[in-house]
Amino acid sequence: MLELLKEWILEFGYLAMYGFLAVGIIGLPVPDEILMTFIGYLTSLNWFSYSLSIAVCFFGSMTGMLVSYAIGHKVGKPFLTRYGKWIKLTPKRLDKAEEWFRRFGLWTVTFGYFVPGVRHFTCYLAGISGVRIWRYIAYAGSGALVWTVTFITLGRFIGHNLDFAMKVVHRYIGIGVGAVAVIACLAALIVLRSRKRII
C-alpha cells in the first residue's frame, strides 16, 4: 500500500499529496506521517518545492478536517456510531476521542494530529458538538500547520543528512534502548510503591 502511495506521489505530484492528506484525515487508511516524511525527503532531492509541499499538505489536511466537521455536524453521533466502522471510526475509538474532547475541548483538535487513532475523530466530534466553524478552523488550522511542517521538515532533514542520521542511529540505538528500559523500571517501581502506600 505504502509503495503504491509513493508511486502516485511521484507520478501525480502535488495533486496526489493534496488528495491523500484529505482522505487520510477523513479516516481512510493513509499513513499520513510516513507519506509526509517521504515528501520531505523528495524536497531535499529537489523533486518538489519545500514550501509548496507544506502548503499543499496543509490545505489537504484542512479539507479533510472541514469535510469531517461537516459530516459530524449534519449526521450526528448515532449515525457515526452505526456506520463509522467503514472508515475505522469504531464506537470504542469514538468514545476515547469524545473523552479527550470533554477534557481538553478544542485543544484536542489542535494536538490530536499527533495522536494516532484520535486525530481522525476529533473533527467529527467538533461538528457534533456544534462548535462555531471559525473557532474550529483556528484550532484545526494551527494543529495542521505544525503537523505538516514537522514531518515534511523531518523528511527533508533526513534527506540532506541520511548518512549522518544512519550513523547516529547505529551508534546510539543501544544507549537509547537502555535508557528507555531504565526509565520504564523506575516508573514501575514508583507505581508499585505508591500502590503499597495506598493499601
Buried (B, 14 or more C-beta within 10 A) or exposed (E): EEEEBBEBBEEEBBEBBBBBBBBBBBBBEBBBBBBBBBBBBBBBEEBBEBEEBBBBBBBBBBBBBBBBBBBBBEBEBEEBBEEBEEBEBBEEBBEBBBEBBEEBBBBBBBBBBBBEEBBBBBBBBBBBBEBEBEEBBBBBBBBBBBBBBBBBBBBBBBBBEEEEEEEEEEEEEEEEEEEEEEEEEEEEEEEEEEEEEEE
